[in-house]
């Protein structure tokens, strides 16, 4: 399986990191992962995922966008990067702050491509886990 990861840039707290770490490690223990794909050069959840994965000895493939392009060219490049990640992955873990439009756009693309994913909303006071049914976690209890 090729695992993809998306996430919000604002998820930088230690609590968020620990939750993301627990979910990635839990998933990697259950599934045979060939390699992992994620957008490169993004702070927050994706940066945390890359740090966490460095100790897992699983290959990681990063997709970058062109920083050199004009404003609209960068937007097109970011969209292409997201499409490339979605096309490459089989299953996705999505860590969202509940606000980020970029992460919502990633999830909409996953839906359009009929990709399987698990969606977490991480807030400082709680974590909502959306898969088949809604479960709500208090981040302080995780």
C-alpha positions in Angstrom: 0.0 0.0 0.0 1.1 3.5 -0.7 0.1 5.8 2.1 -0.5 9.5 1.5 -0.6 12.2 4.2 -2.1 15.7 4.0 -2.4 18.2 6.8 -2.8 21.8 7.9 0.2 24.1 8.3 -1.1 25.4 11.6 -0.8 22.1 13.4 2.5 22.8 15.1 1.8 22.2 18.8 3.4 19.4 20.8 -0.1 18.0 21.4 -0.9 18.0 17.7 2.5 16.4 16.9 1.9 13.6 19.5 -1.5 12.9 18.1 -0.3 12.8 14.5 2.6 10.5 15.6 0.3 8.1 17.4 -2.0 7.8 14.4 0.8 7.3 11.8 2.5 4.7 14.0 -0.8 2.9 14.6 -1.5 2.8 10.9 2.0 1.7 9.9 1.9 -1.2 12.5 -1.4 -2.5 11.0 -0.7 -2.1 7.2 2.1 -3.2 4.9 3.4 0.2 3.6 5.4 0.1 0.4 6.2 3.9 0.7 4.6 7.1 1.8 3.8 10.2 -0.3 3.2 13.7 0.9 3.6 17.3 -0.1 7.1 18.6 0.5 8.1 21.9 2.0 5.0 22.4 4.1 5.2 23.3 7.8 2.8 21.9 10.4 1.2 18.4 9.9 3.2 17.3 6.9 6.5 18.5 8.4 5.6 16.5 11.6 4.8 13.5 9.5 8.1 13.6 7.7 9.9 13.9 11.1 7.9 10.9 12.5 8.5 8.8 9.4 12.3 9.3 9.5 12.4 6.7 12.3 10.1 4.2 10.6 12.5 3.1 7.8 9.8 3.4 5.2 10.7 5.2 2.0 9.1 8.7 1.5 8.3 10.4 -1.8 7.9 14.2 -1.5 6.2 16.3 -4.1 7.1 20.0 -4.3 5.7 23.0 -6.1 7.4 25.7 -8.1 8.3 28.7 -5.9 9.6 30.5 -8.9 6.3 31.0 -10.7 4.0 34.0 -10.6 1.2 34.1 -8.0 -1.2 32.2 -10.3 1.5 29.9 -11.5 2.3 28.9 -7.9 -1.4 28.2 -7.3 -1.5 26.0 -10.4 1.8 24.3 -9.3 0.3 23.7 -5.8 -2.8 22.1 -7.3 -0.7 19.9 -9.6 1.4 18.8 -6.6 -1.8 17.8 -4.7 -3.1 15.9 -7.7 0.2 14.1 -8.1 0.1 13.1 -4.4 -3.5 11.9 -4.7 -2.9 10.0 -7.9 0.1 8.2 -6.3 -1.4 7.2 -3.0 -3.8 4.4 -2.2 -5.0 5.5 1.3 -4.6 8.8 3.1 -4.4 10.2 6.6 -5.6 13.8 6.7 -4.9 16.0 9.7 -7.0 19.2 9.6 -7.2 22.2 11.9 -10.9 22.6 11.0 -10.2 25.9 9.3 -7.6 25.4 6.5 -9.1 25.7 3.0 -6.1 23.9 1.5 -6.6 20.8 3.5 -10.3 20.9 2.6 -9.4 21.1 -1.1 -7.1 18.1 -0.6 -10.0 16.1 0.9 -12.4 17.2 -1.9 -9.9 15.9 -4.4 -9.7 12.6 -2.6 -13.5 12.3 -2.7 -13.5 13.0 -6.4 -10.9 10.4 -7.1 -12.7 7.9 -4.8 -9.6 7.5 -2.6 -10.0 6.0 0.8 -8.9 8.2 3.7 -9.2 8.9 7.4 -9.9 12.5 8.4 -9.0 14.0 11.8 -9.9 17.5 12.9 -7.4 18.6 15.4 -8.1 21.6 17.7 -6.2 22.6 20.8 -9.1 21.4 23.0 -10.3 18.4 21.1 -9.8 16.0 18.2 -12.6 14.8 16.0 -12.0 11.6 14.1 -14.1 11.1 11.0 -14.0 7.7 9.3 -17.2 5.7 9.2 -18.7 7.3 12.2 -17.9 10.3 14.3 -15.7 9.9 17.4 -14.5 12.9 19.4 -11.3 12.9 21.4 -10.1 15.4 23.9 -6.5 16.1 23.0 -5.6 16.2 26.7 -6.8 12.6 27.1 -5.0 11.1 24.0 
